[in-house]
Amino acid sequence: MTRILIFAKAPVPGMVKTRLIPALGAEGAAGLAAEMLHRTVREALESDVGAVELCADPAPDHSDWMAQILLDLIVTAQGSGDLGERLARAARRVIAGGEPVLLIGTDCPGLDRHRLAAAAVALERHDAVVHPTHDGGYALLGLARFDPSLFEGIAWSTSSVAAETIARVHALGWSLHLGETLRDIDVPADLP
């Protein structure tokens, strides 16, 4: 079985989806973040890939936003450090426990249960799976093996993230399944 790790921030107005605030306002951006989080959790659970874990920021306190989505989830804290450090720590833990991992966020509506299931199947034959996004990032990074170089020194939230990650997978000599390029929702131009 493959573990899906969903990295998400608490949908608190003014603290999440801040680049969408000019278009939606703080409450609207937080509302969209909550809706996207619920949708991602539902799709992950319906994929029947394996365990689904929510890596929350800030640390889970079982507040109202958490209580609404707990369902059948394992909930952990992302912990400290930049995004690369947090992703690496979680991926290393899961892979060391004997499970391949799908690392996802909540920003990509196209990352549905079918694509998650297909990524898990691809990990049975490949060392890594990447679904790039049109803005140069990635919506999904699947790993059957761990190497810290995939997370160190990456210019996160830039248009080079996917290309740099893919180049590092190739440099490791790993097999890669490249999934289709998807759209995520980060800035007002992404909303339509």
Contact map, one row per residue, 1 for C-alpha under 8 A:
111000000000000000000000000000000000000000000000111000000000000000000000000000000000000000000000001100000000000000000000000000000000000000000000000000000000000000000000000000000000000000000000
111100000000000000000000000000000000000000000000111000000000000000000000000000000000000000000000001111000000000000000001000000000000000000000000000000000000000000000000000000000000000000000000
111110000000000000000000000000000000000000000000111110000000000000000000000000000000000000000100001111000000000000000000000000000000000000000000000000000000000000000000000000000000000000000000
011111000000000000000000000000000000000000010000111110000000000000000000000000000000000000000000000011110000000000000000000000000000000000000000000000000000000000000000000000000000000000000000
001111100000000000000000000000000000000000000000000111100000000000000000000000000000000000000000000011110000000000000000000000000000000000000000000000000000000000000000000000000000000000000000
000111110000000000000000000000000000000110000000000111100000000000000000000000000000000000000000000000111100000000000000000000000000000000000000000000000000000000000000000000000000000000000000
000011111000000000000000000000000000000000000000000001111000000000000000000001000000000000000000000000111100000000000000000000000000000000000000000000000000000000000000000000000000000000000000
000001111100000000000000000000000000100000000000000001111000000000000000000000000000000000000000000000001100000000000000000000000000000000000000000000000000000000000000000000000000000000000000
000000111110000100000000000000000000000000000000000000011100000000000000000000000000000000000000000000000000000000000000000000000000000000000000000000000000000000000000000000000000000000000000
000000011111001100000000000000000100000000000000000000011100000010000000000000000000000000000000000000000000000000000000000000000000000000000000000000000000000000000000000000000000000000000000
000000001111101100000000000001101100000000000000000000000000000010000000000000000000000000000000000000000000000000000000000000000000000000000000000000000000000000000000000000000000000000000000
000000000111111100000000000001000000000000000000000000000000000000000000000000000000000000000000000000000000000000000000000000000000000000000000000000000000000000000000000000000000000000000000
000000000011111100000000011111000000000000000000000000000000000000000000000000000000000000000000000000000000000000000000000000000000000000000000000000000000000000000000000000000000000000000000
000000000001111111001000011001000000000000000000000000000000000000000000000000000000000000000000000000000000000000000000000000000000000000000000000000000000000000000000000000000000000000000000
000000000111111111000000000001000000000000000000000000000000000000000000000000000000000000000000000000000000000000000000000000000000000000000000000000000000000000000000000000000000000000000000
000000001111111111000000000011001000000000000000000000000000000000000000000000000000000000000000000000000000000000000000000000000000000000000000000000000000000000000000000000000000000000000000
000000000000011111111000000011001000000000000000000000000000000000000000000000000000000000000000000000000000000000000000000000000000000000000000000000000000000000000000000000000000000001000000
000000000000011111111000010010000000000000000000000000000000000000000000000000000000000000000000000000000000000000000000000000000000000000000000000000000000000000000000000000000000000000000000
000000000000000011111100000000000000000000000000000000000000000000000000000000000000000000000000000000000000000000000000000000000000000000000000000000000000000000000000000000000000000001110000
000000000000000011111111100010000000000000000000000000000000000000000000000000000000000000000000000000000000000000000000000000000000000000000000000000000000000000000000000000000000000001110000
000000000000010011111111110110000000000000000000000000000000000000000000000000000000000000000000000000000000000000000000000000000000000000000000000000000000000000000000000000000000000000000000
000000000000000000111111100000000000000000000000000000000000000000000000000000000000000000000000000000000000000000000000000000000000000000000000000000000000000000000000000000000000000000010000
000000000000000000011111100000000000000000000000000000000000000000000000000000000000000000000000000000000000000000000000000000000000000000000000000000000000000000000000000000000000000000010000
000000000000000000011111111110000000000000000000000000000000000000000000000000000000000000000000000000000000000000000000000000000000000000000000000000000000000000000000000000000000000000000000
000000000000000000011111111110000000000000000000000000000000000000000000000000000000000000000000000000000000000000000000000000000000000000000000000000000000000000000000000000000000000000000000
000000000000110001001001111111000000000000000000000000000000000000000000000000000000000000000000000000000000000000000000000000000000000000000000000000000000000000000000000000000000000000000000
000000000000110000000001111111100000000000000000000000000000000000000000000000000000000000000000000000000000000000000000000000000000000000000000000000000000000000000000000000000000000000000000
000000000000100000001001111111110000000000000000000000000000000000000000000000000000000000000000000000000000000000000000000000000000000000000000000000000000000000000000000000000000000000000000
000000000000100111011001111111111000000000000000000000000000000000000000000000000000000000000000000000000000000000000000000000000000000000000000000000000000000000000000000000000000000000000000
000000000011111110000000011111111100000000000000000000000000000000000000000000000000000000000000000000000000000000000000000000000000000000000000000000000000000000000000000000000000000000000000
000000000010000000000000001111111110000000000000000000000000000000000000000000000000000000000000000000000000000000000000000000000000000000000000000000000000000000000000000000000000000000000000
000000000000000000000000000111111111000000000000000000000000000000000000000000000000000000000000000000000000000000000000000000000000000000000000000000000000000000000000000000000000000000000000
000000000010000110000000000011111111100000000000000000000000000000000000000000000000000000000000000000000100000000000000000000000000000000000000000000000000000000000000000000000000000000000000
000000000110000000000000000001111111110000000000000000000000000000000000000000000000000000000000000000000000000000000000000000000000000000000000000000000000000000000000000000000000000000000000
000000000000000000000000000000111111111000000000000000000000000000000000000000000000000000000000000000000000000000000000000000000000000000000000000000000000000000000000000000000000000000000000
000000000000000000000000000000011111111100000000000000000000000000000000000000000000000000000000000000000110100000000000000000000000000000000000000000000000000000000000000000000000000000000000
000000010000000000000000000000001111111110000000000000000000000000000000000000000000000000000000000000000100000000000000000000000000000000000000000000000000000000000000000000000000000000000000
000000000000000000000000000000000111111111000000000000000000000000001000000000000000000000000000000000000000000000000000000000000000000000000000000000000000000000000000000000000000000000000000
000000000000000000000000000000000011111111100000000000000000000000000000000000000000000000000000000000000000000000000000000000000000000000000000000000000000000000000000000000000000000000000000
000001000000000000000000000000000001111111110000000000000000000000000000000000000000000000000000000000000100101100000000000000000000000000000000000000000000000000000000000000000000000000000000
000001000000000000000000000000000000111111111000000100000000000000001000000000000000000000000000000000000000000000000000000000000000000000000000000000000000000000000000000000000000000000000000
000000000000000000000000000000000000011111111100000000000000000000000000000000000000000000000000000000000000000000000000000000000000000000000000000000000000000000000000000000000000000000000000
000000000000000000000000000000000000001111111110000000000000000000000000000000000000000000000000000000000000000110000000000000000000000000000000000000000000000000000000000000000000000000000000
000100000000000000000000000000000000000111111111100100000000000000000000000000000000000000000000000000000000000110010000000000000000000000000000000000000000000000000000000000000000000000000000
000000000000000000000000000000000000000011111111100100000000000000000000000000000000000000000000000000000000000010000000000000000000000000000000000000000000000000000000000000000000000000000000
000000000000000000000000000000000000000001111111000000000000000000000000000000000000000000000000000000000000000010000000000000000000000000000000000000000000000000000000000000000000000000000000
000000000000000000000000000000000000000000111111100000000000000000000000000000000000000000000000000000000000000111011000000000000000000000000000000000000000000000000000000000000000000000000000
000000000000000000000000000000000000000000011111110000000000000000000000000000000000000000000000000000000000000000001000000000000000000000000000000000000000000000000000000000000000000000000000
111100000000000000000000000000000000000000011011111000000000000000000000000000000000000000000000000000000000000000011001000000000000000000000000000000000000000000000000000000000000000000000000
111100000000000000000000000000000000000000000001111100000000000000000000000000000000000000000000000000000000000000000000000000000000000000000000000000000000000000000000000000000000000000000000
111100000000000000000000000000000000000000000000111110000000000000000000110000000000000000000000000000000000000000000000000000000000000000000000000000000000000000000000000000000000000000000000
001111000000000000000000000000000000000010011000011111000000000000000001110000000000000000000000000000000000000000000000000000000000000000000000000000000000000000000000000000000000000000000000
001111000000000000000000000000000000000000000000001111100000000000000000111100000000000000000000000000000000000000000000000000000000000000000000000000000000000000000000000000000000000000000000
000011110000000000000000000000000000000000000000000111110000000000000000111100000000000000000000000000000000000000000000000000000000000000000000000000000000000000000000000000000000000000000000
000011110000000000000000000000000000000000000000000011111000000000000000001111000000000000000000000000000000000000000000000000000000000000000000000000000000000000000000000000000000000000000000
000000111100000000000000000000000000000000000000000001111111000000000000001111000000000000000000000000000000000000000000000000000000000000000000000000000000000000000000000000000000000000000000
000000111100000000000000000000000000000000000000000000111111000000000000000011100000000000000000000000000000000000000000000000000000000000000000000000000000000000000000000000000000000000000000
000000001100000000000000000000000000000000000000000000011111000000000000000011000000000000000000000000000000000000000000000000000000000000000000000000000000000000000000000000000000000000000000
000000000000000000000000000000000000000000000000000000011111100000000000000111100000000000000000000000000000000000000000000000000000000000000000000000000000000000000000000000000000000000000000
000000000000000000000000000000000000000000000000000000011111111001000000001110000000000000000000000000000000000000000000000000000000000000000000000000000000000000000000000000000000000000000000
000000000000000000000000000000000000000000000000000000000011111001000000000000000000000000000000000000000000000000000000000000000000000000000000000000000000000000000000000000000000000000000000
000000000000000000000000000000000000000000000000000000000001111111100000000000000000000000000000000000000000000000000000000000000000000000000000000000000000000000000000000000000000000000000000
000000000000000000000000000000000000000000000000000000000001111111100000000000000000000000000000000000000000000000000000000000000000000000000000000000000000000000000000000000000000000000000000
000000000000000000000000000000000000000000000000000000000000011111110000000000000000000000000000000000000000000000000000000000000000000000000000000000000000000000000000000000000000000000000000
000000000110000000000000000000000000000000000000000000000000011111111000000000000000000000000000000000000000000000000000000000000000000000000000000000000000000000000000000000000000000000000000
000000000000000000000000000000000000000000000000000000000001111111111100000000000000000000000000000000000000000000000000000000000000000000000000000000000000000000000000000000000000000000000000
000000000000000000000000000000000000000000000000000000000000011111111100000000000000000000000000000000000000000000000000000000000000000000000000000000000000000000000000000000000000000000000000
000000000000000000000000000000000000000000000000000000000000000111111110000000000000000000000000000000000000000000000000000000000000000000000000000000000000000000000000000000000000000000000000
000000000000000000000000000000000000010010000000000000000000000011111110100000000000000000000000000000000000000000000000000000000000000000000000000000000000000000000000000000000000000000000000
000000000000000000000000000000000000000000000000000000000000000001111111111000000000000000000000000000000000000000000000000000000000000000000000000000000000000000000000000000000000000000000000
000000000000000000000000000000000000000000000000000000000000000000011111100000000000000000000000000000000000000000000000000000000000000000000000000000000000000000000000000000000000000000000000
000000000000000000000000000000000000000000000000000100000000000000000111110000000000000000000000000000000000000000000000000000000000000000000000000000000000000000000000000000000000000000000000
000000000000000000000000000000000000000000000000001111000000000000001111111000000000000000000000000000000000000000000000000000000000000000000000000000000000000000000000000000000000000000000000
000000000000000000000000000000000000000000000000001111000000000000000101111100000000000000000000000000000000000000000000000000000000000000000000000000000000000000000000000000000000000000000000
000000000000000000000000000000000000000000000000000011110001000000000100111110000000000000000000000000000000000000000000000000000000000000000000000000000000000000000000000000000000000000000000
000000000000000000000000000000000000000000000000000011110011000000000000011111000000000000000000000000000000000000000000000000000000000000000000000000000000000000000000000000000000000000000000
000000000000000000000000000000000000000000000000000000111111000000000000001111100000000000000000000000000000000000000000000000000000000000000000000000000000000000000000000000000000000000000000
000000100000000000000000000000000000000000000000000000111110000000000000000111110000011001000000000000000000000000000000000000000000000000000000000000000000000000000000000000000000000000000000
000000000000000000000000000000000000000000000000000000001010000000000000000011111000010000000000000000000000000000000000000000000000000000000000000000000000000000000000000000000000000000000000
000000000000000000000000000000000000000000000000000000000000000000000000000001111100110000000000000000000000000000000000000000000000000000000000000000000000000000000000000000000000000000000000
000000000000000000000000000000000000000000000000000000000000000000000000000000111111110000000000000000000000000000000000000000000000000000000000000000000000000000000000000000000000000000000000
000000000000000000000000000000000000000000000000000000000000000000000000000000011111110000000000000000000000000000000000000000000000000000000000000000000000000000000000000000000000000000000000
000000000000000000000000000000000000000000000000000000000000000000000000000000001111111000000000000000000000000000000000000000000000000000000000000000000001000000000000000000000000000000000000
000000000000000000000000000000000000000000000000000000000000000000000000000000001111111100000000000000000000000000000000000000000000000000000000000000111101000000000000000000000000000000000000
000000000000000000000000000000000000000000000000000000000000000000000000000000011111111110000000000000000000000000000000000000000000000000000000000000110000000000000000000000000000000000000000
000000000000000000000000000000000000000000000000000000000000000000000000000001111111111111000000000000000000000000000000000000000000000000000000000000000000000000000000000000000000000000000000
000000000000000000000000000000000000000000000000000000000000000000000000000001000011111111100000000000100000000000000000000000000000000000000000000000100000000000000000000000000000000000000000
000000000000000000000000000000000000000000000000000000000000000000000000000000000001111111110000000000000000000000000000000000000000000000000000000100100000000000000000000000000000000000000000
000000000000000000000000000000000000000000000000000000000000000000000000000000000000111111111000000000000000000000000000000000000000000000000000000000000000000000000000000000000000000000000000
000000000000000000000000000000000000000000000000000000000000000000000000000001000000011111111100000000000000000000000000000000000000000000000000000000000000000000000000000000000000000000000000
000000000000000000000000000000000000000000000000000000000000000000000000000000000000001111111110000010100000000000000000000000000000000000000010010000000000000000000000000000000000000000000000
000000000000000000000000000000000000000000000000000000000000000000000000000000000000000111111111000000000000000000000000000000000000000000000000010000000000000000000000000000000000000000000000
000000000000000000000000000000000000000000000000000000000000000000000000000000000000000011111111100000000000000000000000000000000000000000000000000000000000000000000000000000000000000000000000
001000000000000000000000000000000000000000000000000000000000000000000000000000000000000001111111111110000000000000000000000000000000000000000000000000000000000000000000000000000000000000000000
000000000000000000000000000000000000000000000000000000000000000000000000000000000000000000111111111110000000000000000000000000000000000000000001110000000000000000000000000000000000000000000000
000000000000000000000000000000000000000000000000000000000000000000000000000000000000000000011111111000000000000000000000000000000000000000000000000000000000000000000000000000000000000000000000
000000000000000000000000000000000000000000000000000000000000000000000000000000000000000000001111111000000000000000000000000000000000000000000000000000000000000000000000000000000000000000000000
000000000000000000000000000000000000000000000000000000000000000000000000000000000000000000000111111100000000000000000000000000000000000000000000000000000000000000000000000000000000000000000000
111000000000000000000000000000000000000000000000000000000000000000000000000000000000000000000111111110000000000000000000000000000000000000000001000000000000000000000000000000000000000000000000
111000000000000000000000000000000000000000000000000000000000000000000000000000000000000000000110011111000000000000000000001000000000000000000111100000000000000000000000000000000000000000000000
011110000000000000000000000000000000000000000000000000000000000000000000000000000000000000100110001111100000000000000000000000000000000000000111000000000000000000000000000000000000000000000000
011110000000000000000000000000000000000000000000000000000000000000000000000000000000000000000000000111110000000000010011000000000000000000011110000000000000000000000000000000000000000000000000
000111100000000000000000000000000000000000000000000000000000000000000000000000000000001000100000000011111000000000000000000000000000000000011100000000000000000000000000000000000000000000000000
000111100000000000000000000000000000000000000000000000000000000000000000000000000000000000000000000001111100000000000000000000000000000000111000000000000000000000000000000000000000000000000000
000001110000000000000000000000000000000000000000000000000000000000000000000000000000000000000000000000111111000000000000000000000000000000110000000000000000000000000000000000000000000000000000
000001110000000000000000000000001001100100000000000000000000000000000000000000000000000000000000000000011111100000000000000000000000000000000000000000000000000000000000000000000000000000000000
000000000000000000000000000000000001000000000000000000000000000000000000000000000000000000000000000000001111100000000000000000000000000000100000000000000000000000000000000000000000000111000000
000000000000000000000000000000000000000000000000000000000000000000000000000000000000000000000000000000001111111000000000000000000000000000100000000000000000000000000000000000000000011110000000
000000000000000000000000000000000001000100000000000000000000000000000000000000000000000000000000000000000111111100000000000000000000000000000000000000000000000000000000000000000000001100000000
000000000000000000000000000000000000000000000000000000000000000000000000000000000000000000000000000000000001111100000000000000000000000000000000000000000000000000000000000000000000011100000000
000000000000000000000000000000000000000100000000000000000000000000000000000000000000000000000000000000000001111111110000000000000000000000100000000000000000000000000000000000000000010000000000
000000000000000000000000000000000000000100110010000000000000000000000000000000000000000000000000000000000000111111110000000000000000000000000000000000000000000000000000000000000000000000000000
000000000000000000000000000000000000000000111110000000000000000000000000000000000000000000000000000000000000001111111000000000000000000000000000000000000000000000000000000000000000000000000000
000000000000000000000000000000000000000000000010000000000000000000000000000000000000000000000000000000000000001111111100000000000000000000000000000000000000000000000000000000000000000000000000
000000000000000000000000000000000000000000000000000000000000000000000000000000000000000000000000000000000000001111111110000000000000000000000000000000000000000000000000000000000000000000000000
000000000000000000000000000000000000000000010010100000000000000000000000000000000000000000000000000001000000001111111111000000000000000000000000000000000000000000000000000000000000000000000000
000000000000000000000000000000000000000000000011100000000000000000000000000000000000000000000000000000000000000011111111100000000000000000000000000000000000000000000000000000000000000000000000
000000000000000000000000000000000000000000000000000000000000000000000000000000000000000000000000000000000000000001111111110000000000000000000000000000000000000000000000000000000000000000000000
000000000000000000000000000000000000000000000000000000000000000000000000000000000000000000000000000001000000000000111111111000001000000000000100000000000000000000000000000000000010000000000000
010000000000000000000000000000000000000000000000100000000000000000000000000000000000000000000000000001000000000000011111111100000000000000000100000000000000000000000000000000000000000000000000
000000000000000000000000000000000000000000000000000000000000000000000000000000000000000000000000000000000000000000001111111110000000000000000000000000000000000000000000000000000000000000000000
000000000000000000000000000000000000000000000000000000000000000000000000000000000000000000000000000000000000000000000111111111001000000000000000000000000000000000000000000000001000000000000000
000000000000000000000000000000000000000000000000000000000000000000000000000000000000000000000000000100000000000000000011111111111000000000000111000000000000000000000000000000001000000000000000
000000000000000000000000000000000000000000000000000000000000000000000000000000000000000000000000000000000000000000000001111111000000000000000001000000000000000000000000000000000000000000000000
000000000000000000000000000000000000000000000000000000000000000000000000000000000000000000000000000000000000000000000000111111100000000000000000000000000000000000000000000000000000000000000000
000000000000000000000000000000000000000000000000000000000000000000000000000000000000000000000000000000000000000000000000011111111000000000000001000000000000000000000000000001111000000000000000
000000000000000000000000000000000000000000000000000000000000000000000000000000000000000000000000000000000000000000000000001011111000000000000011100000000000000000000000000001110000000000000000
000000000000000000000000000000000000000000000000000000000000000000000000000000000000000000000000000000000000000000000000001001111100000000001111100000000000000000000000100001111000000000000000
000000000000000000000000000000000000000000000000000000000000000000000000000000000000000000000000000000000000000000000010011001111110000000011110000000000000000000000000000000011110000000000000
000000000000000000000000000000000000000000000000000000000000000000000000000000000000000000000000000000000000000000000000000000011111000001111100000000000000000001000100000000011110000000000000
000000000000000000000000000000000000000000000000000000000000000000000000000000000000000000000000000000000000000000000000000000001111100001111000000000000000000000000000000000000111110000000000
000000000000000000000000000000000000000000000000000000000000000000000000000000000000000000000000000000000000000000000000000000000111110111110000000000000000000001000000000000000111110000000000
000000000000000000000000000000000000000000000000000000000000000000000000000000000000000000000000000000000000000000000000000000000011111111100000000000000000000001000000000000000000111100000000
000000000000000000000000000000000000000000000000000000000000000000000000000000000000000000000000000000000000000000000000000000000001111110000000000000000000000000000000000000000000111100000000
000000000000000000000000000000000000000000000000000000000000000000000000000000000000000000000000000000000000000000000000000000000000111110000000000000000000011000000000000000000000001100000000
000000000000000000000000000000000000000000000000000000000000000000000000000000000000000000000000000000000000000000000000000000000001111111000000000000000000011111100000000000000000000000000000
000000000000000000000000000000000000000000000000000000000000000000000000000000000000000000000000000000000000000000000000000000000001111111100000000000000000111111000000000000000000000000000000
000000000000000000000000000000000000000000000000000000000000000000000000000000000000000000000000000000000000000000000000000000000111100111111000000000000000000011000000000000000000000000000000
000000000000000000000000000000000000000000000000000000000000000000000000000000000000000000000000000000011011001000000000000000000111100011111000000000000000000000000000000000000000010100000000
000000000000000000000000000000000000000000000000000000000000000000000000000000000000000000000000000001111000000000000000000000001111000001111100000000000000000000000000000000000000000000000000
000000000000000000000000000000000000000000000000000000000000000000000000000000000000000000000000000001110000000000000000000000011110000001111110000000000000000000000000000000000000000000000000
000000000000000000000000000000000000000000000000000000000000000000000000000000000000000000000000000111100000000000000011001000011100000000011111000000000000000000000000000000000000000000000000
000000000000000000000000000000000000000000000000000000000000000000000000000000000000000000100000000111000000000000000000001000111000000000001111110000000000000000000000000000000000000000000000
000000000000000000000000000000000000000000000000000000000000000000000000000000000000000000000010001110000000000000000000001101110000000000000111110000000000000000000000000000000000000000000000
000000000000000000000000000000000000000000000000000000000000000000000000000000000000000000000010000100000000000000000000000000110000000000000011111000000000000000000000000000000000000000000000
000000000000000000000000000000000000000000000000000000000000000000000000000000000000000000110010000000000000000000000000000000000000000000000011111100000000000000000000000000000000000000000000
000000000000000000000000000000000000000000000000000000000000000000000000000000000000000000000000000000000000000000000000000000000000000000000000111111000000000000000000000000000000000000000000
000000000000000000000000000000000000000000000000000000000000000000000000000000000000000100000000000000000000000000000000000000000000000000000000011111110000000000000000000000000000000000000000
000000000000000000000000000000000000000000000000000000000000000000000000000000000000000000000000000000000000000000000000000000000000000000000000001111111000000000000001000000000000000000000000
000000000000000000000000000000000000000000000000000000000000000000000000000000000000000000000000000000000000000000000000000000000000000000000000001111110100000000001001100000000000000000000000
000000000000000000000000000000000000000000000000000000000000000000000000000000000001101100000000000000000000000000000000000000000000000000000000000111111100000000001000000000000000000000000000
000000000000000000000000000000000000000000000000000000000000000000000000000000000001100000000000000000000000000000000000000000000000000000000000000111111100000000000000000000000000000000000000
000000000000000000000000000000000000000000000000000000000000000000000000000000000001000000000000000000000000000000000000000000000000000000000000000010111110000000000000000000000000000000000000
000000000000000000000000000000000000000000000000000000000000000000000000000000000001000000000000000000000000000000000000000000000000000000000000000001111111000010010000000000000000000000000000
000000000000000000000000000000000000000000000000000000000000000000000000000000000000000000000000000000000000000000000000000000000000000000000000000000001111110110000000000000000000000000000000
000000000000000000000000000000000000000000000000000000000000000000000000000000000011000000000000000000000000000000000000000000000000000000000000000000000111110010000000000000000000000000000000
000000000000000000000000000000000000000000000000000000000000000000000000000000000000000000000000000000000000000000000000000000000000000010000000000000000011111010000000000000000000000000000000
000000000000000000000000000000000000000000000000000000000000000000000000000000000000000000000000000000000000000000000000000000000000001110000000000000000011111110000000000000000000000000000000
000000000000000000000000000000000000000000000000000000000000000000000000000000000000000000000000000000000000000000000000000000000000001110000000000000000000111111000000000000000000000000000000
000000000000000000000000000000000000000000000000000000000000000000000000000000000000000000000000000000000000000000000000000000000000000110000000000000000010011111110000000000000000000000000000
000000000000000000000000000000000000000000000000000000000000000000000000000000000000000000000000000000000000000000000000000000000000000111000000000000000111111111111000000000000000000000000000
000000000000000000000000000000000000000000000000000000000000000000000000000000000000000000000000000000000000000000000000000000000101100111000000000000000000001111111100000000000000000000000000
000000000000000000000000000000000000000000000000000000000000000000000000000000000000000000000000000000000000000000000000000000000000000100000000000000000000000111111110000000000000000000000000
000000000000000000000000000000000000000000000000000000000000000000000000000000000000000000000000000000000000000000000000000000000000000000000000000000000100000111111111000000000000000000000000
000000000000000000000000000000000000000000000000000000000000000000000000000000000000000000000000000000000000000000000000000000000000000000000000000001100000000011111111100000000000000000000000
000000000000000000000000000000000000000000000000000000000000000000000000000000000000000000000000000000000000000000000000000000000100000000000000000000000000000001111111110000000000000000000000
000000000000000000000000000000000000000000000000000000000000000000000000000000000000000000000000000000000000000000000000000000000000000000000000000000000000000000111111111000000000000000000000
000000000000000000000000000000000000000000000000000000000000000000000000000000000000000000000000000000000000000000000000000000000000000000000000000011000000000000011111111100000000000000000000
000000000000000000000000000000000000000000000000000000000000000000000000000000000000000000000000000000000000000000000000000000010000000000000000000001000000000000001111111111110000000000000000
000000000000000000000000000000000000000000000000000000000000000000000000000000000000000000000000000000000000000000000000000000000000000000000000000000000000000000000111111111110000000000000000
000000000000000000000000000000000000000000000000000000000000000000000000000000000000000000000000000000000000000000000000000000000000000000000000000000000000000000000011111111000000000000000000
000000000000000000000000000000000000000000000000000000000000000000000000000000000000000000000000000000000000000000000000000000000000000000000000000000000000000000000001111111000000000000000000
000000000000000000000000000000000000000000000000000000000000000000000000000000000000000000000000000000000000000000000000000000000000000000000000000000000000000000000000111111100000000000000000
000000000000000000000000000000000000000000000000000000000000000000000000000000000000000000000000000000000000000000000000000001110000000000000000000000000000000000000000111111110000000000000000
000000000000000000000000000000000000000000000000000000000000000000000000000000000000000000000000000000000000000000000000000001110000000000000000000000000000000000000000110011111000000000000000
000000000000000000000000000000000000000000000000000000000000000000000000000000000000000000000000000000000000000000000000000001111100000000000000000000000000000000000000110001111100000000000000
000000000000000000000000000000000000000000000000000000000000000000000000000000000000000000000000000000000000000000000000011001011100000000000000000000000000000000000000000000111110000000000000
000000000000000000000000000000000000000000000000000000000000000000000000000000000000000000000000000000000000000000000000000000001111000000000000000000000000000000000000000000011111000000000000
000000000000000000000000000000000000000000000000000000000000000000000000000000000000000000000000000000000000000000000010000000001111000000000000000000000000000000000000000000001111100000000000
000000000000000000000000000000000000000000000000000000000000000000000000000000000000000000000000000000000000000000000000000000000011000000000000000000000000000000000000000000000111110000000000
000000000000000000000000000000000000000000000000000000000000000000000000000000000000000000000000000000000000000000000000000000000011110000000000000000000000000000000000000000000011111000000000
000000000000000000000000000000000000000000000000000000000000000000000000000000000000000000000000000000000001011000000000000000000011110000100000000000000000000000000000000000000001111100000000
000000000000000000000000000000000000000000000000000000000000000000000000000000000000000000000000000000000001110000000000000000000000111000000000000000000000000000000000000000000000111110000100
000000000000000000000000000000000000000000000000000000000000000000000000000000000000000000000000000000000011110000000000000000000000111000100000000000000000000000000000000000000000011111000100
000000000000000000000000000000000000000000000000000000000000000000000000000000000000000000000000000000000011000000000000000000000000000000000000000000000000000000000000000000000000001111110110
000000000000000010110000000000000000000000000000000000000000000000000000000000000000000000000000000000000010000000000000000000000000000000000000000000000000000000000000000000000000000111110100
000000000000000000110000000000000000000000000000000000000000000000000000000000000000000000000000000000000000000000000000000000000000000000000000000000000000000000000000000000000000000011111110
000000000000000000110110000000000000000000000000000000000000000000000000000000000000000000000000000000000000000000000000000000000000000000000000000000000000000000000000000000000000000011111110
000000000000000000000000000000000000000000000000000000000000000000000000000000000000000000000000000000000000000000000000000000000000000000000000000000000000000000000000000000000000000000111111
000000000000000000000000000000000000000000000000000000000000000000000000000000000000000000000000000000000000000000000000000000000000000000000000000000000000000000000000000000000000001111111111
000000000000000000000000000000000000000000000000000000000000000000000000000000000000000000000000000000000000000000000000000000000000000000000000000000000000000000000000000000000000000010111111
000000000000000000000000000000000000000000000000000000000000000000000000000000000000000000000000000000000000000000000000000000000000000000000000000000000000000000000000000000000000000000001111
